[in-house]
Amino acid sequence: MRLFIAIAIPETGPITEGANTLKIQGVSVNKNPHITLKFLGEGEPEHIIGALGKVKVKGFNAETAEIGYFPGANKPRVIWLGLEPKEQFLELHKKIDIALESMFPKDKKFKPHITLARVATPADIKELRDRIVLLQIPKIKFEVTKFYLMKSTLSPKGAVHEVVKEFGLD
């Protein structure tokens, strides 16, 4: 089973609308905006659920922030929407990493973000950068009170995500 850990975003409309303005040849827009805390890959949920149940972090208020790219503006592969407060997301990620360290390798780097689009094939980078400059996504404020173990099933129409287990924050 292909698994990952995520935070749901309560209001995805403005994010999806903004991401759709990036649609050009070679750019795949994310149709299921969420915050991936850790991609696990193949695994069985039973042991993971037990470990994640021990993660203790206080819930917090969050909001969307800047737009950025991985690895950089000259050759973007992922266009993302940043999140604040970074420290809170980093703390939650670190506790998840520690809880799962006997089953999965720790992540080397983690940047809290929502993927807007992926640049899959050679695209017109100038046009894409021009569209990014014009991209306006209003700040979205939300409460982070839980996270999820998710199952991801790949299909010809894209990934289908299902909740395996919900975990509340303190």
Contacts in CASP RR format, 6 or more apart in sequence:
PFRMAT RR
TARGET T0000
AUTHOR 0000-0000-0000
METHOD contacts of the structure
MODEL  1
MRLFIAIAIPETGPITEGANTLKIQGVSVNKNPHITLKFLGEGEPEHIIG
ALGKVKVKGFNAETAEIGYFPGANKPRVIWLGLEPKEQFLELHKKIDIAL
ESMFPKDKKFKPHITLARVATPADIKELRDRIVLLQIPKIKFEVTKFYLM
KSTLSPKGAVHEVVKEFGLD
1 42 0 8 1.000
1 43 0 8 1.000
1 44 0 8 1.000
1 45 0 8 1.000
1 151 0 8 1.000
2 41 0 8 1.000
2 42 0 8 1.000
2 43 0 8 1.000
2 151 0 8 1.000
2 152 0 8 1.000
2 153 0 8 1.000
2 154 0 8 1.000
3 40 0 8 1.000
3 41 0 8 1.000
3 42 0 8 1.000
3 43 0 8 1.000
3 45 0 8 1.000
3 48 0 8 1.000
3 149 0 8 1.000
3 150 0 8 1.000
3 151 0 8 1.000
3 152 0 8 1.000
3 164 0 8 1.000
4 36 0 8 1.000
4 37 0 8 1.000
4 38 0 8 1.000
4 39 0 8 1.000
4 40 0 8 1.000
4 41 0 8 1.000
4 150 0 8 1.000
4 152 0 8 1.000
5 36 0 8 1.000
5 37 0 8 1.000
5 38 0 8 1.000
5 40 0 8 1.000
5 52 0 8 1.000
5 96 0 8 1.000
5 147 0 8 1.000
5 148 0 8 1.000
5 149 0 8 1.000
5 150 0 8 1.000
6 34 0 8 1.000
6 35 0 8 1.000
6 36 0 8 1.000
6 37 0 8 1.000
6 147 0 8 1.000
6 148 0 8 1.000
6 150 0 8 1.000
6 161 0 8 1.000
7 34 0 8 1.000
7 35 0 8 1.000
7 37 0 8 1.000
7 144 0 8 1.000
7 146 0 8 1.000
7 147 0 8 1.000
7 148 0 8 1.000
8 34 0 8 1.000
8 146 0 8 1.000
8 148 0 8 1.000
9 15 0 8 1.000
9 33 0 8 1.000
9 34 0 8 1.000
9 35 0 8 1.000
9 114 0 8 1.000
9 140 0 8 1.000
9 142 0 8 1.000
10 142 0 8 1.000
11 140 0 8 1.000
11 142 0 8 1.000
12 33 0 8 1.000
14 137 0 8 1.000
14 138 0 8 1.000
14 140 0 8 1.000
15 33 0 8 1.000
15 64 0 8 1.000
15 81 0 8 1.000
15 114 0 8 1.000
15 116 0 8 1.000
15 137 0 8 1.000
15 140 0 8 1.000
16 29 0 8 1.000
16 30 0 8 1.000
16 31 0 8 1.000
16 33 0 8 1.000
17 137 0 8 1.000
18 116 0 8 1.000
18 135 0 8 1.000
18 136 0 8 1.000
18 137 0 8 1.000
19 29 0 8 1.000
19 30 0 8 1.000
19 33 0 8 1.000
19 79 0 8 1.000
19 116 0 8 1.000
19 117 0 8 1.000
20 29 0 8 1.000
21 131 0 8 1.000
21 134 0 8 1.000
21 135 0 8 1.000
22 29 0 8 1.000
22 79 0 8 1.000
22 116 0 8 1.000
22 117 0 8 1.000
22 128 0 8 1.000
22 131 0 8 1.000
22 132 0 8 1.000
22 135 0 8 1.000
23 29 0 8 1.000
23 117 0 8 1.000
24 123 0 8 1.000
24 124 0 8 1.000
24 127 0 8 1.000
24 128 0 8 1.000
24 131 0 8 1.000
25 121 0 8 1.000
25 123 0 8 1.000
25 124 0 8 1.000
26 119 0 8 1.000
26 120 0 8 1.000
26 121 0 8 1.000
26 122 0 8 1.000
26 123 0 8 1.000
27 117 0 8 1.000
27 118 0 8 1.000
27 119 0 8 1.000
27 120 0 8 1.000
27 123 0 8 1.000
27 128 0 8 1.000
28 117 0 8 1.000
28 118 0 8 1.000
28 119 0 8 1.000
28 120 0 8 1.000
29 116 0 8 1.000
29 117 0 8 1.000
30 114 0 8 1.000
30 115 0 8 1.000
30 116 0 8 1.000
30 117 0 8 1.000
30 118 0 8 1.000
31 158 0 8 1.000
32 159 0 8 1.000
32 161 0 8 1.000
33 114 0 8 1.000
33 115 0 8 1.000
33 116 0 8 1.000
34 114 0 8 1.000
34 150 0 8 1.000
34 161 0 8 1.000
35 83 0 8 1.000
35 89 0 8 1.000
35 112 0 8 1.000
35 113 0 8 1.000
35 114 0 8 1.000
36 115 0 8 1.000
37 89 0 8 1.000
37 92 0 8 1.000
37 93 0 8 1.000
37 96 0 8 1.000
37 110 0 8 1.000
37 147 0 8 1.000
38 93 0 8 1.000
38 96 0 8 1.000
38 97 0 8 1.000
38 100 0 8 1.000
38 104 0 8 1.000
38 107 0 8 1.000
38 110 0 8 1.000
40 48 0 8 1.000
40 100 0 8 1.000
40 104 0 8 1.000
45 149 0 8 1.000
45 151 0 8 1.000
45 164 0 8 1.000
45 165 0 8 1.000
47 103 0 8 1.000
48 100 0 8 1.000
48 103 0 8 1.000
48 149 0 8 1.000
49 149 0 8 1.000
49 164 0 8 1.000
49 165 0 8 1.000
51 99 0 8 1.000
51 100 0 8 1.000
51 102 0 8 1.000
51 103 0 8 1.000
52 96 0 8 1.000
52 99 0 8 1.000
52 100 0 8 1.000
52 149 0 8 1.000
52 165 0 8 1.000
52 167 0 8 1.000
53 99 0 8 1.000
53 167 0 8 1.000
54 99 0 8 1.000
55 92 0 8 1.000
55 95 0 8 1.000
55 96 0 8 1.000
55 99 0 8 1.000
55 167 0 8 1.000
56 95 0 8 1.000
56 170 0 8 1.000
57 91 0 8 1.000
57 92 0 8 1.000
57 95 0 8 1.000
57 169 0 8 1.000
57 170 0 8 1.000
58 169 0 8 1.000
58 170 0 8 1.000
59 88 0 8 1.000
59 143 0 8 1.000
59 144 0 8 1.000
59 145 0 8 1.000
59 169 0 8 1.000
59 170 0 8 1.000
60 85 0 8 1.000
60 88 0 8 1.000
60 143 0 8 1.000
60 144 0 8 1.000
60 169 0 8 1.000
61 141 0 8 1.000
61 142 0 8 1.000
61 143 0 8 1.000
61 144 0 8 1.000
62 83 0 8 1.000
62 84 0 8 1.000
62 85 0 8 1.000
62 88 0 8 1.000
62 89 0 8 1.000
62 141 0 8 1.000
62 142 0 8 1.000
62 143 0 8 1.000
62 144 0 8 1.000
63 83 0 8 1.000
63 84 0 8 1.000
63 139 0 8 1.000
63 140 0 8 1.000
63 141 0 8 1.000
63 142 0 8 1.000
64 81 0 8 1.000
64 82 0 8 1.000
64 83 0 8 1.000
64 84 0 8 1.000
64 114 0 8 1.000
64 137 0 8 1.000
64 139 0 8 1.000
64 140 0 8 1.000
65 81 0 8 1.000
65 82 0 8 1.000
65 83 0 8 1.000
65 84 0 8 1.000
65 139 0 8 1.000
66 81 0 8 1.000
66 82 0 8 1.000
67 79 0 8 1.000
67 80 0 8 1.000
67 81 0 8 1.000
67 82 0 8 1.000
67 116 0 8 1.000
67 132 0 8 1.000
67 135 0 8 1.000
67 137 0 8 1.000
68 79 0 8 1.000
68 80 0 8 1.000
68 81 0 8 1.000
68 82 0 8 1.000
68 113 0 8 1.000
68 132 0 8 1.000
69 76 0 8 1.000
69 77 0 8 1.000
69 78 0 8 1.000
69 79 0 8 1.000
69 80 0 8 1.000
69 132 0 8 1.000
70 76 0 8 1.000
70 77 0 8 1.000
70 78 0 8 1.000
70 80 0 8 1.000
70 111 0 8 1.000
71 77 0 8 1.000
73 129 0 8 1.000
74 125 0 8 1.000
75 125 0 8 1.000
76 119 0 8 1.000
76 125 0 8 1.000
76 128 0 8 1.000
76 129 0 8 1.000
77 118 0 8 1.000
77 119 0 8 1.000
78 115 0 8 1.000
78 117 0 8 1.000
78 118 0 8 1.000
78 119 0 8 1.000
79 115 0 8 1.000
79 116 0 8 1.000
79 117 0 8 1.000
79 118 0 8 1.000
79 119 0 8 1.000
79 128 0 8 1.000
79 132 0 8 1.000
80 111 0 8 1.000
80 113 0 8 1.000
80 114 0 8 1.000
80 115 0 8 1.000
80 116 0 8 1.000
81 113 0 8 1.000
81 114 0 8 1.000
81 116 0 8 1.000
81 137 0 8 1.000
82 111 0 8 1.000
82 112 0 8 1.000
82 113 0 8 1.000
82 114 0 8 1.000
83 89 0 8 1.000
83 112 0 8 1.000
83 113 0 8 1.000
83 114 0 8 1.000
86 112 0 8 1.000
88 144 0 8 1.000
89 110 0 8 1.000
89 112 0 8 1.000
89 144 0 8 1.000
90 110 0 8 1.000
90 112 0 8 1.000
92 144 0 8 1.000
92 147 0 8 1.000
92 169 0 8 1.000
93 107 0 8 1.000
93 110 0 8 1.000
93 112 0 8 1.000
96 147 0 8 1.000
97 106 0 8 1.000
97 107 0 8 1.000
119 128 0 8 1.000
144 169 0 8 1.000
145 168 0 8 1.000
145 169 0 8 1.000
146 166 0 8 1.000
146 167 0 8 1.000
146 168 0 8 1.000
146 169 0 8 1.000
147 166 0 8 1.000
147 167 0 8 1.000
147 168 0 8 1.000
147 169 0 8 1.000
148 163 0 8 1.000
148 164 0 8 1.000
148 165 0 8 1.000
148 166 0 8 1.000
148 167 0 8 1.000
149 163 0 8 1.000
149 164 0 8 1.000
149 165 0 8 1.000
149 167 0 8 1.000
150 161 0 8 1.000
150 162 0 8 1.000
150 163 0 8 1.000
150 164 0 8 1.000
151 161 0 8 1.000
151 162 0 8 1.000
151 163 0 8 1.000
151 164 0 8 1.000
152 159 0 8 1.000
152 160 0 8 1.000
152 161 0 8 1.000
153 159 0 8 1.000
153 160 0 8 1.000
153 161 0 8 1.000
153 162 0 8 1.000
154 160 0 8 1.000
END
